[in-house]
Amino acid sequence: MGEYSAIGKLTQRKANGSIIESGDDLVIDIKELIDSSRPLFSPKCCIYKVPDHFRKLNEDAYTPRIISIGPFHHGNTKLQTMGKYKVRYLMNFMERTNTELENLVSIIREREESVRASYAEGTEVISSNDFVKMILLDATFIIEYFLKNRFPKQWTAEDEIVIKPWLTARMQLDFLLLENQLPFFIIEKLYDFVLAINTIYPSFIEVTFSYFSFFNTQDHRSSGSEFPKIKHFVDLLRTFYLPPPGRDLSERKDESKVEEIYCASKLAEAGLTFKKSTSKCHLDLKYADGVLEIPRFTLDNATELYARNLMALEQCHYPREAYITDYFFLLDFLIDTGKDVGLLARKKILVNGLGDDNATFVNNLGTNVEYSSMNSDYIRLCKDLVDFYDNPWHRWKAIMRRDYLSTPWRIASTAAAIILLVLTLVQAVCSIIQVLPK
């Protein structure tokens, strides 16, 4: 039997004997689907949509309120006011750099594929022209806005009318949302136009450090080869949390995690001492000889926002290096109720911005977060804390200090009771001796 029909179409015989032609609409559709498909994730991918099981816990923590950056929230009607201002800042950028629009568009278009590859999804439906325009407007806005924050004299009267103080505070948080990012390399490339026209300007990484200086508690330096190349602003925030370059992080092993430890108030009742650490690295918790040192940290609405986005970044991009996730899991173990919040606040370890609600916020951070390991330093610390609590001698000493030796009056009354007990015993012994036969 021939494999070609009378009209010359290639055919294929199915298992049941029926014939399907290569011109079948379904076959054509599937072939087109295969041809148009691309790898699910490019090696350059670093910007992700927050998984739904994270988002449903607190959608506001992942959604911009003032400005959209990148494709995920592009076109949001609630953010159109600032969208119009992006055009103004593009004009300012062209004036600052004395550059033609064609040159800027060319820079983006030449790197369009790499920029698209930075996003996990959501760019396929955007045409090339619309994508290039979006990236150009967003990138030039960021550059102009950051420069004006670095050099306040560059603020115009229009800037002060449109961008009010409350708006600037919220905009900074919008820049720290995982879904609201541009790849850092494309902003730096456009910033080269600034450096070309005026060499007195610092590098863009220095300008970025200046803008996010509040989060740089360890005083990381932007210069030098030891600082890692960042992917975007959330990645920079994660770097601010990590120990300084050159200090090794503890290893992680699969299936080595902590299920739970005792909360701060229970540990304190067992005699554990909480002390504010002098370390500027948030992750630097240390335990030794009944003393747990914790670097000072703040809990407020902003903390929840960037904590959730940092954890989402690690779940998507750094699943085997989720050191920030480890830190917030450890806080979750230590803070169970408002009593724990109060204890850490009294020790000057926690700056309480939400009252007892902080306990609920911290407890919810780990919800729906899957992790199979924890760094070895934290595992050892948790084991030491559990061993301390489970030792009855520590609790007895704590009860003695709390109930009998906590104030001068209690010490005096305890001493008087002991003396009275001793005298009573002496008197009893003497009485017994008197009645014994000689």
Legacy VTK file of the C-alpha trace (Angstrom):
# vtk DataFile Version 3.0
C-alpha trace
ASCII
DATASET POLYDATA
POINTS 438 float
0.000 0.000 0.000
1.302 3.456 -0.816
2.030 6.035 1.871
0.777 8.935 -0.284
-2.807 9.781 -1.090
-4.025 10.783 -4.532
-3.624 14.474 -3.745
-0.044 14.037 -2.530
-0.472 14.529 1.231
1.845 12.606 3.543
-0.137 10.173 5.724
0.599 8.212 8.874
-1.161 5.047 9.958
-2.497 4.985 13.573
-2.480 1.896 15.760
-6.182 1.296 15.028
-5.543 1.382 11.286
-7.021 4.845 10.635
-5.096 7.398 8.638
-4.150 10.953 9.733
-2.925 13.467 7.219
-0.026 15.837 7.877
-2.314 18.692 6.949
-4.612 17.944 9.884
-5.416 21.205 11.737
-4.596 19.673 15.115
-1.175 18.497 13.929
-0.440 21.933 12.508
-1.485 23.630 15.765
0.702 21.346 17.860
3.695 21.809 15.547
3.302 25.571 15.775
3.081 25.262 19.546
6.298 23.256 19.611
8.081 25.670 17.268
7.026 28.710 19.310
7.863 27.206 22.672
10.936 28.240 24.599
12.618 26.808 27.707
10.483 27.321 30.789
13.354 29.112 32.501
16.386 30.718 30.919
19.698 30.616 32.810
19.344 34.414 32.908
15.953 34.227 34.640
15.917 36.109 37.954
12.535 37.907 38.141
9.500 35.808 39.023
5.795 36.036 39.625
5.106 35.215 43.262
3.533 31.743 43.538
-0.199 31.790 44.265
0.141 29.938 47.586
2.360 32.810 48.813
0.297 35.574 47.308
-3.035 34.560 48.836
-1.656 35.042 52.371
-1.099 38.775 51.828
-1.554 39.973 48.271
-0.769 43.592 49.204
2.773 42.566 50.145
3.541 41.708 46.507
1.517 44.350 44.649
2.776 47.884 43.829
0.625 50.795 44.968
2.344 53.749 43.322
4.406 52.650 40.323
4.680 49.590 38.095
8.097 48.426 36.921
8.465 45.718 34.302
5.799 43.582 32.598
3.963 41.893 35.489
1.921 44.942 36.557
2.248 46.922 33.344
-1.044 48.467 32.307
-2.548 48.481 35.809
-5.092 51.302 35.655
-4.513 52.158 39.316
-0.914 53.124 38.536
-1.510 55.368 35.535
-0.700 58.654 37.323
2.932 57.763 37.813
2.964 56.110 34.402
2.391 59.514 32.812
5.230 60.969 34.867
7.626 58.383 33.397
7.380 60.195 30.063
8.452 63.428 31.753
11.473 61.694 33.282
12.417 60.184 29.911
12.528 63.729 28.519
14.643 64.811 31.505
17.023 61.908 30.897
17.446 62.861 27.236
18.191 66.457 28.254
20.635 65.338 30.950
22.560 63.071 28.571
22.092 65.122 25.380
21.047 61.880 23.673
18.691 61.211 20.801
15.726 58.919 21.426
16.892 56.624 18.622
20.078 55.826 20.546
18.158 54.863 23.682
15.728 52.677 21.770
18.648 50.976 20.020
20.278 50.121 23.368
17.118 48.379 24.575
16.321 46.679 21.292
19.793 45.168 20.996
19.350 43.581 24.416
15.650 42.817 24.223
16.150 39.058 24.165
18.349 39.119 27.288
15.903 41.382 29.111
12.962 39.121 28.230
14.966 36.099 29.376
15.299 37.703 32.833
11.566 37.201 33.422
10.137 33.811 34.254
6.912 34.487 32.357
4.564 37.138 31.087
6.603 38.728 28.300
5.425 36.627 25.344
2.167 38.533 24.954
3.917 41.914 24.740
4.990 43.006 21.255
8.580 44.003 20.631
7.794 47.708 20.285
5.647 47.802 23.421
8.252 45.858 25.388
11.122 48.144 24.375
9.034 51.234 25.169
8.069 49.863 28.594
11.653 49.001 29.557
12.957 52.366 28.345
10.368 54.377 30.288
10.862 52.333 33.460
14.661 52.366 33.341
15.031 56.077 32.642
12.508 56.882 35.367
14.535 54.872 37.896
17.782 56.565 36.870
16.332 60.080 37.045
14.501 59.430 40.307
17.556 57.899 42.003
19.805 60.739 40.838
17.399 63.355 42.175
17.377 61.573 45.516
21.177 61.509 45.501
21.344 65.190 44.509
18.278 66.893 46.079
19.048 70.233 44.398
17.957 68.646 41.125
14.351 68.390 42.338
12.071 70.676 40.327
8.963 72.484 41.526
6.898 69.997 39.533
8.637 67.083 41.269
7.751 68.488 44.673
4.100 68.871 43.679
3.674 65.428 42.142
5.993 63.290 44.300
4.975 64.070 47.856
6.826 62.725 50.942
4.292 59.973 51.718
4.477 58.859 48.103
8.279 58.634 48.083
8.231 56.357 51.133
5.771 53.977 49.531
7.575 54.120 46.174
10.731 52.802 47.808
8.762 49.773 48.975
7.386 49.310 45.444
10.975 49.103 44.213
11.512 46.145 46.581
8.719 43.933 45.231
9.879 40.816 43.412
7.293 41.246 40.656
8.234 44.901 40.170
11.813 44.641 38.935
14.013 45.408 35.953
17.237 43.467 35.365
19.995 45.604 36.804
22.250 45.279 33.754
19.880 47.161 31.425
19.602 50.125 33.819
23.399 50.247 34.118
23.732 50.184 30.341
21.470 53.209 29.934
23.270 54.918 32.804
26.443 54.812 30.695
24.966 57.772 28.802
25.044 59.746 32.070
28.682 58.835 32.737
29.638 59.683 29.163
28.316 63.229 29.395
29.532 64.005 32.924
32.229 61.954 34.652
31.609 63.571 38.050
28.570 61.335 38.523
29.145 58.184 40.590
28.486 54.730 39.177
24.903 53.526 39.186
25.611 50.896 41.833
26.799 53.727 44.122
23.659 55.724 43.375
21.578 52.627 44.164
23.444 52.074 47.440
22.708 55.657 48.371
18.993 55.267 47.662
18.705 52.044 49.706
21.200 53.081 52.403
18.619 52.548 55.174
18.793 48.793 54.550
22.588 48.667 54.371
23.029 48.151 58.114
26.394 46.389 57.657
27.843 49.265 55.654
28.564 47.106 52.614
30.722 48.931 50.085
29.602 49.100 46.492
33.148 49.338 45.180
35.594 46.478 44.942
35.490 43.107 43.272
34.389 41.352 46.456
30.840 42.702 46.164
28.694 40.297 44.106
27.041 41.471 40.903
23.386 42.003 41.711
20.483 40.957 39.519
17.903 43.541 40.659
16.888 45.561 43.720
15.408 42.651 45.711
18.629 40.750 45.103
20.515 43.767 46.466
18.354 43.767 49.593
19.149 40.085 50.096
22.862 40.900 49.800
22.455 43.555 52.503
21.116 40.840 54.828
23.893 38.333 54.145
27.242 38.435 55.974
30.045 40.542 54.467
31.842 39.180 51.400
34.627 36.786 52.347
32.791 35.342 55.321
31.666 31.813 54.531
28.060 30.842 55.099
27.393 27.548 56.850
26.603 24.556 54.691
23.128 23.194 54.094
22.222 19.522 53.872
18.966 18.131 52.553
16.504 16.917 55.160
18.407 18.725 57.919
15.888 21.138 59.324
14.348 22.194 62.625
10.687 21.465 63.190
10.242 23.651 66.269
11.967 25.037 69.344
10.665 26.680 72.488
9.514 30.294 72.251
11.414 33.171 73.839
9.216 33.499 76.945
9.499 29.776 77.762
13.251 29.855 77.279
13.454 32.888 79.569
11.384 31.081 82.217
13.891 28.231 82.007
16.691 30.679 82.764
17.977 31.581 79.294
19.390 35.107 79.035
18.565 37.209 75.963
21.117 39.808 74.961
21.251 42.375 72.163
24.154 41.506 69.886
26.623 44.131 68.713
26.717 42.503 65.263
25.164 44.484 62.407
24.323 41.335 60.453
20.717 40.318 61.131
21.538 36.639 60.601
24.272 36.582 63.246
22.483 34.843 66.141
24.874 33.256 68.660
24.358 31.008 71.697
26.878 30.220 74.454
26.598 29.295 78.142
22.917 30.079 78.575
23.055 33.388 76.668
21.384 33.954 73.283
22.656 37.025 71.417
20.357 38.436 68.725
21.126 41.480 66.531
18.603 44.263 66.846
15.750 44.152 64.344
12.524 46.011 63.578
9.093 44.534 62.970
6.506 46.716 61.228
4.386 46.780 58.086
7.389 47.468 55.876
9.286 44.554 57.434
6.552 42.158 56.391
6.635 43.441 52.822
10.322 42.988 52.177
10.530 39.825 54.284
7.865 38.169 52.139
9.509 39.282 48.898
12.939 38.130 50.040
11.534 34.735 50.960
9.714 34.517 47.622
12.971 35.329 45.795
14.821 32.614 47.683
12.093 30.052 47.088
12.188 30.783 43.351
15.873 31.527 42.733
17.975 30.447 45.735
16.203 27.325 47.087
19.489 25.805 48.297
20.809 29.081 49.691
17.700 30.277 51.527
19.556 31.924 54.422
17.060 34.761 54.794
14.233 32.231 54.948
16.134 30.411 57.703
16.355 33.651 59.667
12.642 34.375 59.521
11.819 30.765 60.370
13.995 31.108 63.468
12.171 34.305 64.443
8.905 32.412 63.939
10.068 29.780 66.438
11.124 32.376 69.020
8.101 34.677 68.666
4.859 32.857 69.357
2.717 35.373 71.270
2.689 38.997 72.354
4.505 37.874 75.496
7.534 36.967 73.386
7.346 40.305 71.543
7.312 42.157 74.875
10.260 40.183 76.204
12.484 40.903 73.189
11.393 44.559 73.174
12.382 44.941 76.855
15.787 43.509 76.025
16.190 46.196 73.300
16.483 43.440 70.696
13.190 44.104 68.910
11.888 47.496 67.814
8.140 46.950 67.986
6.187 48.759 65.291
2.953 46.769 65.434
2.303 45.897 69.075
1.191 42.348 69.792
0.189 41.983 66.131
3.864 41.384 65.416
3.465 37.866 66.784
0.733 37.078 64.244
2.729 38.583 61.388
5.870 36.568 62.226
3.905 33.343 62.745
2.354 33.725 59.281
5.639 34.310 57.470
6.462 30.631 57.212
2.978 29.542 56.143
3.050 27.631 52.821
6.831 28.000 52.579
8.382 24.646 51.725
11.961 24.027 52.704
13.971 20.846 53.086
17.015 22.118 54.947
18.369 24.767 57.282
21.907 26.005 57.604
24.031 24.018 60.030
24.744 26.969 62.366
21.034 27.469 63.051
20.438 23.731 63.477
23.169 23.561 66.110
21.824 26.712 67.822
18.295 25.288 67.977
19.563 22.000 69.412
21.482 23.891 72.109
18.354 25.876 73.041
16.226 22.737 73.303
18.886 21.006 75.419
19.047 24.041 77.695
15.282 24.077 78.221
15.051 20.322 78.774
17.680 20.401 81.543
15.643 20.599 84.837
18.586 22.147 86.712
18.295 25.303 84.621
14.596 25.647 85.446
15.213 25.148 89.170
17.857 27.861 89.148
15.496 30.126 87.202
12.695 29.559 89.728
15.069 30.334 92.572
16.227 33.569 90.968
12.704 34.631 89.954
10.797 33.760 93.120
13.392 34.283 95.836
16.280 36.410 94.569
14.788 38.824 92.035
14.672 41.926 94.322
16.525 43.098 97.447
13.366 42.588 99.540
12.981 39.010 98.322
16.646 38.341 98.995
16.264 39.725 102.531
13.098 37.747 103.220
14.653 34.591 101.778
17.766 35.064 103.931
15.591 35.681 106.995
13.578 32.542 106.267
16.764 30.494 105.913
18.157 31.896 109.175
14.857 31.190 110.930
14.854 27.657 109.546
18.418 27.079 110.731
17.621 28.443 114.215
14.541 26.268 114.390
16.570 23.223 113.473
19.225 24.110 116.069
16.541 24.559 118.732
14.983 21.221 117.787
18.347 19.460 118.010
19.053 21.037 121.391
15.649 19.959 122.710
16.255 16.414 121.550
19.666 16.352 123.223
18.154 17.518 126.542
15.665 14.673 126.761
18.126 11.979 125.803
19.406 9.860 128.755
22.857 10.760 129.988
LINES 1 439
438 0 1 2 3 4 5 6 7 8 9 10 11 12 13 14 15 16 17 18 19 20 21 22 23 24 25 26 27 28 29 30 31 32 33 34 35 36 37 38 39 40 41 42 43 44 45 46 47 48 49 50 51 52 53 54 55 56 57 58 59 60 61 62 63 64 65 66 67 68 69 70 71 72 73 74 75 76 77 78 79 80 81 82 83 84 85 86 87 88 89 90 91 92 93 94 95 96 97 98 99 100 101 102 103 104 105 106 107 108 109 110 111 112 113 114 115 116 117 118 119 120 121 122 123 124 125 126 127 128 129 130 131 132 133 134 135 136 137 138 139 140 141 142 143 144 145 146 147 148 149 150 151 152 153 154 155 156 157 158 159 160 161 162 163 164 165 166 167 168 169 170 171 172 173 174 175 176 177 178 179 180 181 182 183 184 185 186 187 188 189 190 191 192 193 194 195 196 197 198 199 200 201 202 203 204 205 206 207 208 209 210 211 212 213 214 215 216 217 218 219 220 221 222 223 224 225 226 227 228 229 230 231 232 233 234 235 236 237 238 239 240 241 242 243 244 245 246 247 248 249 250 251 252 253 254 255 256 257 258 259 260 261 262 263 264 265 266 267 268 269 270 271 272 273 274 275 276 277 278 279 280 281 282 283 284 285 286 287 288 289 290 291 292 293 294 295 296 297 298 299 300 301 302 303 304 305 306 307 308 309 310 311 312 313 314 315 316 317 318 319 320 321 322 323 324 325 326 327 328 329 330 331 332 333 334 335 336 337 338 339 340 341 342 343 344 345 346 347 348 349 350 351 352 353 354 355 356 357 358 359 360 361 362 363 364 365 366 367 368 369 370 371 372 373 374 375 376 377 378 379 380 381 382 383 384 385 386 387 388 389 390 391 392 393 394 395 396 397 398 399 400 401 402 403 404 405 406 407 408 409 410 411 412 413 414 415 416 417 418 419 420 421 422 423 424 425 426 427 428 429 430 431 432 433 434 435 436 437
